[in-house]
Amino acid sequence: MNAADFRSVALPEALQRLAEMPAIVSGALAGAGPEELRLRPDAESFCLIEQACHLRDLEREGYAVRLRRMLGGSGSRAFPRST
């Protein structure tokens, strides 16, 4: 699955979907036990806990840093190129 598999949405709809996501995830995981949260679908995939930690790390170490740079107006590049 990649970006081509998803239809484009306008910003207001995207923001609404993001706002609804915590409740959707919470409801989906409400009955899951520790074993289910640690179950890997296959040897190369993350379990649900690893997926959640991966997303947390992306927010903290990636997107949050870039947003702070953009909003801070420090003059540094908000999106540095990787070399």
N, C-alpha and C positions, 0 to 999 in steps of 0.2 A: 504494500500500500504506500502511495506517495501523494504529493499535493495534487496531482492530476486526477486522483480518485475522488476529490471533494469539490463540490460546487462552490463558486465564489459567493460571498455574502457581503452586504453593505456593513459598514462599521457599526451602526446602531444594533443590527441583528447579532453581529459578532460579540459586541459587548454584553448584550442580553444573554447570549449563550454562555459566555464566561461567568457571568454573575450567577447563573443557575447551576453551574457545574458542582460546587461544593455539596449542595443538597442531593444531586444525582449520585455522586460518588458515595456520599454517606449512606444513602438508602441502599445502594447496591452492595455495600460491604457490611451492612448492619448485622447480618446473621453469620458472617464468616468467622470461623475460628482460627486459631494460630496456625494450624496445619494448612488450611486453605490459603491463608495469606502468604505462606512460604512455599507454596506449590509452584514449581516451574513447569510451564506447558511443554517444554523440551529442554535439552541440554544447553542450548544456546540462547535461551530467552530468560529475561528477568522474571522473578516472582512479583506479586503485587507490592510487597514491601520495598523491594529493590526499585521497582518502577516509581513509586512515590518518592523515594530518596533521590533518585536520578532527577526527577522533576524539581524537587526542592533545591538540589545543587545547581541546576540550570538557572533557576530564579535568583539564587543568592550570588552565584559566581559569574553569571553571564548577564542576564537581562537587567538585574538590579544595578549592577555596576555601570552598564551602558546608560540606563535611565538617569542615574545620579550625574554622570558626566554631561548628558544633554541638558538636564535641568539646572546644573550648577554653572553653566556658562563659563567653564574654566579655560576655554580655548583649546582644550585637548580634543583629540579626535574621539567622537562618540563611538565610532565603529572602526577600530583599527584593523588594518589588513593583516592577516596572518602571513608569516613568511616561512 
